[in-house]
C-alpha cells in the first residue's frame, strides 16, 4: 500500500513539472506574436505592391536628377557648397512629382487661381467654390477617363490569365471592337438609346470573334495562343490602316486617314457636362469588374475556366473539355476587350484614327498582372496606371521631364512585383518570410532543459512501481535484488504488468520519448536526435 501511495504522489509531479516547463514565459510569447505579425506583413501582397511603387519612384528620382541641368551644375562644386546640390536635387524631384500629382489628381494652383479670379469678379460662396473645384478636379476626371477602357480591357485579360492562357491579343481585339462600334456609330441611323446599344454590341461581338479565332486555332490545331494572338494584332492593325483608306470608313474626306465623327445618338453621354471628357463608360468599367468577379467566382462557366487553368488533365477526367474551354475563354476575353474598344471610340475619341488603340491593349496586360487578375486589384491598378499617364503628360509640359520616364516607372513596377523576394530583401524582411531560427532555438531549449526535480520524481515513480529496480536501472548486484555501485543504466516500462517482450527500445521511456540523462550527474542533457535533425535542417534552410 505504501508503494502505491508513493507511486501516486511521485507520479503527479512529472505532469505538473512538464506542463510548467512547456509553457513559454510572457516575454517570449510577446516576441513570438511580434514575429508572427511581421511574418504576415512580409508575406502580404499589399506590401510587395506598395514597396514596388516606392522603389520604382526612387529609380525615377535618380533619372530626374541626372536629366536636370541645374543639378549637374551644382554637383560640379558639391564639396565646396553641398547645400546647393542637395537643395537642387530636392527641388528637382519634388517639383517633377508634384507636377505629376497636379496633372493626375488635383490641381491646387489651378484651384487657387480660379477662386481668386471669381472673387475679384465679385463672386462669393458657392459661386467661388464650384468653379474652383471644377478646375482643381479636372485632372482627376481625365484620369478616370483614361482608366475606363483600361479597366475593361484588363478584365478581359484577367479571364484568360486565370484560365491558364496568356492572351497577348488585346490590341487586335480592341481595334476590331473599335472599328465595328465606330462604323455602326457613323454609318447607321437608329434611335437614340438603340443606336448606342447596337454600337456597343457590335464592338463586343467583333472582339469576341477576333478572340475566338485564336481560341479555335488552339482548340482545333493546338496553335500556341501567344503566337496566334500576336499575329492577329498585326492583322487587325493593318486592317484598320486599310479601312481608313477606303470610302466606306472615310466618306468624302479621303485626304486624311480618319473616319467621320460618331453620331450623337451613338455617343456615350458625358457625366459632368461639355467641359469634361468623363463619360458614362465609367459605369461600364465598374460593371466589367463586377462581371469578372461573378464569372470567375460564382458561375459554372468560370469554374470550368479555373479548373482547366489549374489542371487540364484533372478537368478532362471530370468531363470538362480543355479544347472547348480554351475557345470559350479567348472568345469571352476578346468580347470584353472589344467592349473596351467600343467604349473608347464612342466615349472618348468619337472617331476612328490609325492610333485609336494607343497602348491600351498592352497596358491592359500589365494592369491585369499587377492586379493579380482580381476585380479590385484591376480597378486599383488601372487607376494607378491612368494617373501615371495623365500626370506624366502634365509633368512633361510643366517641368520638361520626358514622358518616357513614366514608361520606365511602369516597367519597374511590374519588374519588382514579378519578384517579391527581391522586394522583401531590399526592405530587410527576407528572413521574416521564413520561420526564424530564434523561435526554433527557444523550443529546443525548453525541450531539453528538464529540471532535476522532475527527473528525480520520474525515477522515484518508476522504481517504486517495479520492485528490483532503481533510478539508475535494474539491480545488478547480488541475488537478493540489492543494487551494486556498478549498476548499468537501462530503461524499463512504466507499466509493470506488460509482457517482457513489449518493453520499449533502449533509450525510450514509458511515455514514448527518449530518456534524458539526469543533470545532477554533471553531464549536460542531450537533445533528442529527431529534434536535432529537424531543427538543423530548418536552420540550414
N, C-alpha and C positions, 0 to 999 in steps of 0.2 A: 504493500500500500504506500509505503514511504517512497518507493521507487517511482510509482505512478504520479504521486504528487510532485516529486522533484521534476519529473519529465514535463508535466503541465506547466509548472512555474517557469522552468527554463525555456520551454517551447514558445511561450508568449513573447519572450524577449527578442528573438530574432525578427519576428514580424514587425514589431514596433520599431526596432532599430533600423531595419531595412527601409521602412517607409520614410523615416526621418532622414535617412541618408540619401534617398532618391529625390526628395523634394528640393528643388533649387532655391537658393536664397532670393529675397526680393530684388536685390540689385541685379542679380543675374537674369531674373525674369524680365526686368525692365530692359536690360541690354538685348535680350532675345527678341522682345517685342519691337524695339527700335530697329534691329537688324531685319526683322520680317517686314516692317514698313518700308525701309529703304530698298529691300529686295523687290517689293511690289512696285515701287516707283521706278526702279531701274528696268523692270520688265515691261512697263506700260508703253503702249504705242504712242500715247499722247506726248510723253516726254521726248521720244525719238523725233516726232514731227516738229515739236516746238524748238528743240535744240538744232534740228536740221535747218530751220529758217534762221536761227541765230548765227550758226556757222556760215551759212550762205551769205548773209548780210555782212558778216565780218570780212569775208573774202571780197565782197563787193566794195567794202570800205577801203580795202587796200588798193583796189583798182582805181577807185575815185581819187585817192591821194596821189597815185602815180600819174594819173592823167591831168592833175591840176598844176598849171604852170607856176602859180604863186607858191604852192607848197614846195615845188622843186627848187625855186629860187631861195626860199628861207632855209631849206636843208643845206644849201651851199655854205652857209655860215652858222650851222647848227651849234657848234661848240663855242662860238663867240656869244650868241644870243639864242639859247634853246627855246626860250619862251615864245619867240616869234614863230618858230617852226611848229611848236605844239599848238599854238593858237590857230595858225593857218590850217593845220590838219583837222582840228576840231570844227572849225567853221566850214571847211570844205565838205566834210562828211555830214554834218548836221543840216547844212543848207540843202544838200542834194536829197537826203532822205526826207527832210521837211517839205521840199517841193513835191516829192513823190506822194506824201500823205495829202498835201493840198490838192493834188490832181486826182486822187483816188477816193478820198473820204470826205474831207471838209476843208473848204477854202476860208480860213479865218480872216486873212486880209481882205478878201472879196466881201465877206460878210460885213466887216467894219466899214469898208469903203461905201457900200450901198446904203448902209444905215446912216452914215454921215451925210450922204447926198440927199437922202429923203428928209432928214432933219433940217438941212439948210433950205429945202424947198417948203418948209412949213409943216411937214408931217409929224405925227406923234403916235404913240401907242402901237396898235396893230398895223397901222399904215407904214410904220418903220419895220416892225418885226417880220411880217410876211415877205416883203421884197428882199430883206436881208437874209432870211432863211433860204429863200429860193436861190440866191446867189451862193450862199455857203454850202448848200446841199447839192448843188448841181453836179459836182464830181461824183458823189455817191450814186446819183441816178445814172450817170454814164457807166459806172462800174456794174450796176445791176443790169444795164442794157447789154453790156459785153458778156456778162456772165450767163445770160439767159440761154443762148444757143449752146454755150459751152457745157452747161449742166445737162441739157437734154442729150447732147451727143455723148457725154461721158456716161450717162445712164445706159445708153446702147452699148458702149464699150464694156461696161461692167457686166452686162448679161453674158457676153461671150467669154469674158475672162473667168467668171465664176463657173462657167461650163467647161473650162479647160481648153478653150480655143483662143488663140492670140490673133484677134482681128485687127489688122493694120489698115483696113479699107475705109476708115472714117471719112477721109477726104473725098473719095469717089462717091460714097453713099450720100454725103452731104451735097455734093454737086448735082447729082441726078435728082435729089429731092428738091433742091432749089430750082432747077430747070423746070421740073414738072409743075411745081407750085407757081413759079413765075409766069410760065406760059398760060396756065389757066387764069392767072390773075389779070393779064393784059390782053389776052386773045378771046376770052369767053365773057359773055354778058349774062349775068344772073342776078337775082335779087340780093339784097344786102347780106343777110345772115347766111343764106345758102351759098352765095359766091365764096365767102370766106371758108366755110366748112368744106366745100368741094376742093378748093385750092389746097387746104391743109391735107385733106385725104389723098389728093394726088401726090403730094410730097411723101406721105407715109408709104403709099403703095410703090412709088418709084424706088425709094430707098430699100424697101423690103425685097423687091425683085432683084435689085442690084446685089444686096447681100445674099439673097437666095441663090444667085449664080455661083458664088464661091462655095456656098453650102452644098449645092448639087454636085459640083466638081469634087468636093471632098467625099461626099456620101457615095457617089457612083464610081469614081475613079481613084479615090484615095489621094487626091491632089492636096498638097500642103496649103493650109489656109493663109499662111503668111505670104507665100509667093503669089498665090492667086489674087489675094486682096490688093497687094501692091501693084500688080499688073492692071487690075481693074481701076485703081486710082488713076493711072496714066491714061487708060482708055476714056474714063469719064472726063478728065481734064481736056484732052484733045477733042472729045466730042463737044464740049462746051465751046472751045475755040471755033470749031467748025460751025456750030449752030449760030454763033454770033456773027457769022459772015453770010448768013442766008436771010432772005427777006421774011421768012417765017418768024424769025426772032428779032430782027432789027427793024422791020417795016420799011418805011420810006427813008429812014436815016441809015444809010449803009456806009457813010464815011467814018463812023466810029463804031467800035465793037461793043455796043451797049443795046439793050432792049428798051422798048417803051416802058414808061412807068406803070406800075401795077394800078389797076382801077381802084377807086375809092371804096367800092363795095367789098373788095378783097383784102384790104389792108387791116392789120390788127390795130384796134383803137389805142390812142395814146392815153396814158393814165394821168398825166399831170398837165395836159394842155399842149399847145403848139410850141411852147418854149423849151420843151424837154423831149428827148427821144425815147424815154421809157414807155413801153407799150404792154399790152395785155399778154404778150408771150411770157412774161414773168410768171403768171399763174400756170401756164402750160409747163414751165420748168419745174415748179413745185409739184404739179401733177405727175410729171415724169419720175421724180424722186419717190413719190408715194407708190406709183405703179411698179417701180423697181422693187420696192420693199414687199409689196403684195405678191408680185410674180415670183420672186425668188424665195420668199419665206412662208407664203400661205397657199400657193396654188399647186396643183398636181403637176402641171407642166414645169413649173420651176423646180419641183422636187426631182423630176426626171433630168432637168438640166444639171443640177448639182450632183446627182448620182453618177451621171456619165462623166462629169468633170472630175469627180473624186476617184472613181474606179470603173472604167469602162467594162472590164471583164465581169465584175460583180453585177453591174447594171444589166449586162446581156443575160446573165444567169437569171436575174429577176424578171426577165421578159421585156426589158427596155432596149429598143434598137439604137445603138450608138450612131449608125449612119443617118437614120431618120431624125434623131435628136440633133445631130450636127447641122443638118439642113434647117431645122426649125430655129435653132439658136442663131445662126447667121441671118436668117430672114427676119426674126424679131429684132435683133440688134440693128440691122440695116433699116428697119422701119422707124426705130427711134431716132437714128441719126438722120434719116430722111426728113423726119418731123423737125429736127433742128435746122436743117437747110431751109425748109418751108417757112419756119418762124423767122429766120434771119432775113430772107428776101421779102417776106410780106410785112415785117415789122420794122426792120432797121434799114436795109438797103433800098427797098422799094423798086428795084430794077436789077436785071442781070448784067454782070460785067465779067470780064475774064478773071478777075481776082475776087470773085464773090465769096469763095470759100475761105480765103485767107489762111491762117494757121489753125483754124478751129478744129479740123479733123485730127491733126497730130497733137494739139494741145489737149484734146479730149482724152486721148490715150494717157497722157501724163496725169490729168486730173483723176481719171479712174484709178490709176495705180496709186496715186497719192492718197486718195480717199478710201483705199482698201476695198474698192468695189462695193461700198456700202452707201445707202442713200444719204445719210447725214454727212459722212466723210466727203462724198462727191459734192454736195452743196457747199460745204466749207472750203474745199479745195478749189472749186470753181470761182467762188467769190475772191479767194486769195489771188488766184492767177489773173482774174479780171482786174483786180486792184493793181497788181504789178503792171499790167498792160497800160491801163489808163494813166496811172501815176507816172509810169516811165515816159510816156509822151509829153506830159507836162514838165517833167524833170528835164527833158531834152531841150524844150523851148525856153524854159525859165532859167536853168542853170548851165546849159550847154553840155550836160553829161550825155554821152551817146546812148541811144535806146538799146544798143547791143548789150549794155550792162544788165538789163532786165532779163535777156535771154540767158546770160551767164548765171544769174541768180536762180532762175527757174531750173536750169540743168543741175546746178549744185544741190538744190533742194532734193531733187529726185535721186541724185547720187548718194547723198547722206541717208535718205530714207531707205534706199536699197541696201544699205549696210548698217543695220542697227548696232552690231558690236563695235563698229568704228566710232559711232556717236557716243556710246557708253564709255569707251576707252578714253575719248577726248575729254569727257567730263569727270573722269575718275571713278566711274561706277562699274567698271568691268568686273571687279572682284565681288561686288554685291550681287551681280547677276547669277552667281553660283553660291551654294552654301559655304559659309565661311569656315575657316579652319578653327577659329576661336571657339565656336559653339561645339564642334566635334571634340576639341581638346577638353572642354569642360565636361562633356558627357563621359569621356574616358576617365577623367579624374574621379568623378562621382562613382563610376562603376568599379574602380579598383581600390579606392580608399575605404575599406571596411573597418570600422572601429574594432579595437582589440576586445572590447567587452562583448560585442556581437559574436565574434569568433569563439570566445570562451563560452558564451551561453549556448551557442550551437553545439560545441563539443560536449558540454555537460548534458544536453538533451540527448545526443546520440549515445553517449556512453552509459547514461542512466537507463535507457530503454533496453540496451542489449548487454547482458552480462558478459564479462570476459573481455571487454574492450575498453580502451582508454581514448583520450582525445588524440593521442599520437598513433593510434592504430590498435590492432588486436594484441593481446598479451603474448609475448614470445619467450617468457621466462620458463618457469617450472611447469610441471603437470598440474599443479593446483590452480592454474589460471592467473597467478600473480605475474605482473609485468616486470620486465627487467630493463635496465638502463639502455640496453642496445636494441630496444624495440624499433621496428621499422614503421614508417607511416603508410597507412592504407585507408582507403575509403570504404565505408560499409553502408548498406542501405538503411534508411531510417526505419522502414517497416521491418520489424524483426521477424514477422511471420512469413515473409516472402521466401520462396524456394531458393536454394543456393545458386541455381543456375541463372536466376533473374537479377543477380546483383549488377549494378551499373558498372560501366567500364572504369578502369583505373583513372583517377583524377576527376570523377564526376561525383557529385553529392546526390542526396536523395531528391532534391528539387530539380534535377536535370541540368544544373550548372556546374562548371568546373570549380573544385575547391581551391581556395587561395591559402597561401602559407600565412600562418599567424604572424602578424608584425612583431609580436613580443620576442621572437627568437632572433631578432636583429637583422633579418633579411627583408628587403623591400617586397611588397606584394606584386606578383607577376600578373599582368593583364591577360585576359583570355586571348587565345590565338585568333578566334573568329573576329573579335573586335579589332585587334591589332591590324589584321589583314585588310578589313573593310575600311578602317579609318586611314590607313596608309594609302590605299587606292584612292580614296576621296581627296586626300591632301595632294596626291600626285596630279589628279585631275584639276 
